[in-house]
Amino acid sequence: LSSCGCVVWFFIFTAEPVSSAAKPPTAFSTIKGTFPPGNYSDYLRQREERYEQQLAAYKNQQKEIQALQEFADRFRAVPSKASQAMSKLKQIERMELIEKPMAPRKPFRFQIPPPPRGGQRAITLQGIHMAYGETKVYQGLDLVVERGERTVLVGPNGAGKSTLLKILAGVVPFQQGERKLGHSARLGYFSQHRADTLSPDNTVLEEVMGSAPTLREDDVRGILGSFMFRKDDIHKRTEVLSGGEKSRLNLVKFLVDPPNLLLMDEPTTHLDIQTVESLTLALERYEGALVFISHDVHFIRHLATKVLHVNAGQITPYAGDYQYFLEKTGAMEDARAALTSG
């Protein structure tokens, strides 16, 4: 898109492609559109600066109006000052009023509480044979996930990344081998299909209370409010929630009952940029083991401390972050394409 030489309008929910491609972005506040120069990163900075300038102008005008109004109220009944008082009121009427600007929405902050400490090995796979009918996915797969690792799975579409995550989660059967959870391991699985981990007949409130029955209802309501579930939203059944709402609800469940082994399949799907930023910050401070799949390069760069490249049933480990993986594979030119390279 950045080199097509044409006009492109698009909506996107990840920051990195926007920063590299969008020049300039269009920002909509209520029904107004603005066209700031620069890319998305520039827009965020300019938006904050513009808000501060508009807020200062609004406050200054309000002070001026208040002073004029106070003069008029004080002297309108004084014969010698009445004409001046009326003049002040007319001055107010002639003003072009400055609207109070709407504060830019900032990422809401949340932190996943420290999970129970588990063993050094969070989970181990040994000699896994997995096939769908005649299609062999893995033969003799061995894998160890250790405490505190943040591992991203990359590789071609259809190579078996989601299947591997499901094997780790214990939600699909395999034909041969052993899956062994580590000492005191508590597993949380964030499915690509959010409904897989939600009870469709439960309300939002019931779903969370079921994950943490010892919490007071008022506390749960407060947490849900922090995740933008308003008063009426908490009584919705989970089956009618949007994709973004289901994602946020699953995040709340992890928050109230934190696992020490977290498996996440495309966790940023359906989330807006601000919520992705909040999730990224929370996972950076998460103390458990994390294995995830994502096509969001920005998200991966901030989180991954280890990369597993999955292709044709083989797993190649890279004991470094995503930048290390790009350097080792010679894929520096296109960080996003490297996510699905063979």
C-alpha positions in Angstrom: 0.0 0.0 0.0 2.8 2.4 0.8 4.2 2.2 -2.7 1.0 1.9 -4.8 0.8 5.6 -5.6 -3.0 5.7 -5.1 -5.5 6.9 -2.5 -6.4 4.2 0.0 -8.9 4.4 2.8 -8.8 1.5 5.3 -9.8 0.5 8.8 -7.3 -1.5 10.7 -6.9 -2.8 14.3 -3.1 -3.0 14.6 -0.6 -0.2 15.1 2.5 -1.3 13.1 1.1 -1.5 9.6 -0.7 1.8 10.2 2.5 3.6 11.2 4.3 2.3 8.1 1.5 2.7 5.5 -0.9 5.4 6.6 0.2 8.9 5.5 -1.8 10.6 6.7 -4.5 8.8 8.7 -8.0 10.1 9.0 -9.2 10.5 12.6 -12.9 10.6 13.4 -14.0 12.1 16.6 -17.9 11.8 16.9 -18.9 12.8 13.4 -15.9 15.1 12.5 -13.1 13.9 10.3 -9.6 15.4 10.5 -6.6 14.8 8.2 -3.4 15.2 10.3 -0.1 15.0 8.4 2.3 12.1 9.0 1.7 8.4 9.9 -0.3 6.9 12.8 2.5 7.4 15.4 2.7 11.1 14.4 -1.1 11.3 14.6 -1.1 10.0 18.3 1.4 12.6 19.3 -0.3 15.4 17.3 -3.7 14.4 18.8 -2.5 14.8 22.3 -0.9 18.1 21.5 -4.0 19.3 19.7 -6.2 18.3 22.7 -4.0 20.2 25.1 -4.1 23.3 22.9 -7.9 23.2 22.4 -8.4 22.6 26.2 -6.2 25.6 27.0 -8.1 27.8 24.5 -11.5 26.6 26.0 -10.4 27.3 29.6 -9.1 30.7 28.7 -12.3 31.6 26.9 -14.4 30.3 29.9 -12.3 32.5 32.2 -12.9 35.5 30.0 -16.7 34.8 29.8 -16.8 34.4 33.6 -15.1 37.8 34.1 -17.4 39.6 31.7 -20.5 38.0 33.2 -19.4 38.8 36.8 -18.8 42.5 35.7 -22.3 42.6 34.1 -24.0 41.0 37.1 -22.2 43.4 39.5 -22.9 46.7 37.7 -26.0 46.3 35.6 -28.1 47.9 38.4 -25.6 50.7 38.8 -26.7 53.7 36.6 -23.2 54.9 35.9 -22.0 51.4 34.9 -25.2 50.0 33.3 -24.1 50.7 29.7 -20.7 49.1 30.4 -22.4 46.1 31.8 -24.6 45.7 28.7 -21.5 46.1 26.6 -19.9 43.2 28.4 -23.0 41.0 27.8 -23.0 41.9 24.1 -19.3 41.0 24.0 -20.1 37.6 25.2 -22.9 37.2 22.6 -20.5 38.1 19.8 -18.0 35.5 20.9 -17.5 32.4 18.8 -17.8 29.8 21.5 -15.0 27.2 21.7 -16.3 23.7 22.4 -14.8 21.8 25.2 -12.6 19.1 23.5 -13.2 15.5 24.1 -10.2 13.9 25.8 -8.5 11.2 23.6 -9.3 7.7 24.8 -6.3 6.2 26.5 -5.6 2.5 26.9 -7.2 1.2 30.1 -4.7 -0.3 32.4 -5.0 -3.7 33.9 -2.5 -6.2 35.4 -2.8 -10.0 35.5 -2.2 -10.9 39.2 0.9 -13.1 39.9 -0.2 -16.7 39.2 0.7 -19.6 41.5 4.4 -20.5 41.0 4.7 -23.7 39.0 7.6 -26.0 38.2 10.5 -25.1 35.9 8.8 -27.1 33.1 5.3 -25.8 32.6 4.4 -28.5 30.0 6.2 -31.2 28.1 5.2 -33.0 24.8 7.0 -36.2 24.0 6.8 -38.3 20.8 3.5 -36.7 19.7 1.9 -38.2 16.6 -1.1 -36.2 15.3 -3.1 -36.6 12.2 -6.5 -35.5 10.8 -7.6 -38.6 8.9 -4.9 -39.4 6.4 -3.3 -36.0 6.8 -0.3 -36.2 9.1 0.4 -33.0 11.1 3.1 -34.1 13.5 5.2 -37.2 13.8 7.4 -37.7 16.9 7.0 -34.1 18.1 9.0 -33.1 21.2 8.5 -29.8 23.0 9.2 -28.3 26.4 7.8 -25.0 27.6 9.6 -23.6 30.6 8.4 -21.3 33.3 8.5 -17.6 32.3 9.1 -18.1 28.6 7.1 -16.0 26.1 7.0 -18.0 22.9 5.5 -17.1 19.6 4.6 -19.7 17.0 5.2 -18.6 13.4 5.1 -20.4 10.0 3.0 -20.9 6.9 -0.8 -20.9 7.2 -2.0 -24.5 7.6 1.4 -25.6 9.0 -0.2 -26.7 12.3 0.4 -23.7 14.6 -3.2 -23.7 16.0 -3.2 -27.5 16.2 0.0 -27.4 18.3 -1.6 -24.9 20.6 -4.7 -27.1 20.9 -2.4 -30.1 21.7 -0.8 -28.1 24.4 -4.2 -27.0 25.7 -5.5 -30.6 25.7 -8.5 -29.9 23.6 -7.7 -32.2 20.7 -6.8 -35.9 20.8 -3.5 -37.2 19.4 -2.8 -40.7 18.3 0.5 -41.3 20.1 2.9 -39.7 22.6 2.6 -38.0 25.9 1.5 -34.6 27.1 2.6 -33.8 30.6 1.7 -30.7 32.6 4.4 -29.5 35.0 4.2 -29.3 38.8 1.3 -27.1 40.0 0.6 -26.0 36.4 -2.6 -24.1 35.9 -3.5 -23.7 32.2 -5.5 -21.0 30.5 -6.5 -21.3 26.8 -7.5 -18.2 24.8 -9.0 -19.8 21.6 -9.1 -18.2 18.2 -12.8 -19.0 18.3 -13.7 -17.1 21.4 -17.0 -18.9 21.9 -15.1 -22.2 22.5 -14.2 -21.1 26.0 -17.5 -19.4 27.0 -20.7 -21.0 28.1 -23.4 -19.7 25.7 -26.2 -19.7 28.2 -24.3 -17.8 30.9 -24.6 -14.1 31.2 -21.4 -12.0 31.3 -21.6 -11.7 35.1 -22.3 -15.4 35.5 -19.4 -16.4 33.3 -16.9 -14.4 35.4 -18.5 -15.5 38.8 -18.1 -19.1 37.7 -14.4 -18.6 37.2 -13.9 -16.9 40.6 -16.7 -18.0 42.9 -15.0 -16.5 45.9 -15.1 -13.0 44.6 -17.9 -10.6 45.7 -20.3 -9.7 43.0 -19.6 -6.0 43.5 -15.9 -6.6 42.9 -16.7 -8.5 39.7 -19.0 -5.7 38.5 -16.2 -3.3 39.1 -13.7 -5.3 37.1 -16.1 -5.8 34.2 -16.7 -2.0 34.2 -12.9 -1.5 33.8 -13.2 -3.7 30.6 -16.0 -1.5 29.2 -18.8 -3.8 30.2 -21.5 -1.3 31.3 -24.5 -1.8 33.6 -26.7 -3.5 31.0 -23.9 -5.4 29.3 -23.2 -7.7 32.2 -26.7 -9.3 31.9 -26.1 -10.2 28.2 -25.7 -13.8 27.3 -22.3 -14.6 26.0 -23.7 -16.1 22.8 -24.9 -12.6 21.7 -21.6 -10.8 22.4 -19.5 -9.4 19.6 -16.0 -10.7 18.8 -14.4 -7.9 20.7 -16.7 -8.4 23.7 -15.9 -12.1 23.9 -12.2 -11.3 23.8 -12.5 -8.8 26.6 -14.6 -11.3 28.6 -11.9 -14.0 28.3 -9.3 -11.5 29.5 -11.4 -10.7 32.6 -11.6 -14.5 33.3 -7.8 -14.7 33.2 -7.6 -11.7 35.4 -9.8 -13.1 38.2 -8.3 -16.6 38.0 -4.7 -16.3 36.6 -3.1 -19.3 35.1 0.7 -19.9 35.2 0.6 -21.3 31.6 -1.3 -19.1 29.1 -2.0 -20.3 25.6 -3.3 -17.6 23.2 -4.4 -18.0 19.6 -4.7 -14.6 17.8 -5.5 -12.7 21.0 -5.6 -9.3 19.3 -8.3 -10.3 16.8 -11.4 -8.1 17.2 -9.6 -5.8 19.6 -9.1 -2.1 18.9 -5.7 -0.5 19.0 -6.1 0.9 22.5 -7.2 -2.5 24.0 -4.3 -4.3 22.2 -2.0 -1.8 23.8 -3.5 -2.5 27.2 -3.2 -6.3 26.7 0.4 -5.9 25.5 1.4 -4.0 28.7 -0.4 -6.5 30.9 1.3 -9.5 29.2 4.8 -7.8 29.4 4.4 -7.9 33.2 2.8 -11.4 33.3 4.9 -13.8 35.3 3.7 -17.1 33.9 4.7 -19.0 30.7 3.1 -17.7 27.5 2.7 -19.5 24.2 0.9 -17.5 21.5 0.1 -17.1 17.8 -0.3 -13.7 16.3 -0.1 -11.8 13.0 0.4 -8.5 14.8 4.1 -7.7 14.4 3.9 -4.9 17.0 2.4 -7.2 19.5 5.0 -9.9 18.8 8.0 -7.5 19.0 6.9 -6.4 22.5 6.3 -9.9 23.9 8.2 -12.7 22.3 11.4 -13.9 24.0 11.5 -17.1 22.0 10.3 -18.1 18.5 9.2 -21.5 17.2 9.0 -21.8 13.5 6.5 -24.4 12.5 6.6 -25.9 9.0 5.7 -29.3 7.5 5.4 -30.9 10.9 8.9 -29.7 12.0 9.6 -27.2 14.7 12.7 -25.0 14.6 13.4 -23.1 17.8 15.1 -19.6 17.9 16.3 -18.7 21.4 15.8 -15.0 21.0 13.1 -12.4 20.3 11.5 -11.7 17.0 14.3 -9.4 15.8 16.7 -12.2 16.4 14.5 -14.6 14.4 14.4 -12.1 11.5 18.2 -11.7 11.5 18.8 -15.5 11.7 16.4 -16.2 8.8 17.5 -13.2 6.6 13.9 -11.8 6.6 14.7 -8.3 7.8 13.1 -6.7 4.7 9.6 -7.8 5.6 8.8 -8.6 9.2 5.2 -9.4 8.6 5.8 -11.7 5.6 8.2 -13.6 7.8 5.4 -14.7 10.1 4.0 -17.0 7.4 7.2 -17.9 5.6 8.2 -21.5 5.0 
